[in-house]
Amino acid sequence: MDRYCVMGNPVAHSRSPWIHARFAQLTGQTLDYGRREVAPGAFAQAVADFRREAQEAGDRAGGCNVTVPCKFDAAALAGERLSARARLAGAVNTLRFDEDGHVHGDNTDGAGLVADIVRHAGRALAGARVLLIGAGGAAAGVMGPLIEAAPSRLVVANRTAAKAEALVAQHAHLARGTDCELQAAGLDGLGDARFDIVVNGTASSLAGDGVPVPASVLAEGALAADMMYGPAAAGFIGWAQAHGAIGRDGLGMLVEQAAEAFAVWRGVRPDAAPVLAELRALVDAKPA
């Protein structure tokens, strides 16, 4: 049996086991997928334990998904064995354990976000004005694919402006030769700028904090997407809807990035659309 899991803290709420079980059914693959909560500073040990336990059981550890706050730790663990998109992001959300013992790091977050916005939300990123809130691992993971989707303007806003500036500098070469105007700002430095698409890549929703930007950033009919989903995203979605925008949670991003990760591990990319529809119905179902 090939074993996989999601690692991070917290992970008890994660829908990844359900998603990958459905992908396995739809593609005829056989695997086991679980959850592993990682103690602070113990990511490398958690990975080593996961691989050892699988081996002791006569199984094979195939890889793991990585969520907050371990994405930078995962990149460090993979070292030089990173995909181009993971190397650019400096953060990893997908680890593959190869037969030769090496660890391969990838980042499927950005591909998942772009796919959800374009395919499922029906919004064109090309030519759009995009605001990305946050400059941590989540934001770093989506920057490259967002730039490649050719928005007319992409602004990274963060509480610490220097972190936003560093993230923009890290991706400046990718924006050169495109029509994408790449900028950094502090949360209080957005002025009267308005955006067609606003993406919340901070932990504010998870922490139950308020939305870190004013409603004035929302253009008429804007799409406001939170990378979180479920109850954690309710505050951000409510804020967006209260100000005339269309709120969207991160469930579609979750399923699409998982489909990319599944392809990294198994060599086949499942169709995310039916799984997203099933999961949306499951999440939205009211208790009897």
Protein Blocks (a to p, Z undefined) as FASTA:
>chain_A
ZZdddddddfklpcklmmmmmmmmmnopacddddddddehilmmmmmmmmmmmmmnopac
fbdcdddfklmmmmmmnmmmccfklmmnopafbdcddfkopacdddfklmmmmmmmmmmn
opafehpacddedjbfklmmmmmmmmmnopabdcdddfblmlmmmmmmmmmmmmgopabd
cddddfklnojadcfbdcdfbfklmnopacfbdfklpcghiacddfbecjllmmmmmmmm
mnopacddfklmmmmmmmmmmmmmnopacdfklmmmmmmmmmmpccZZ
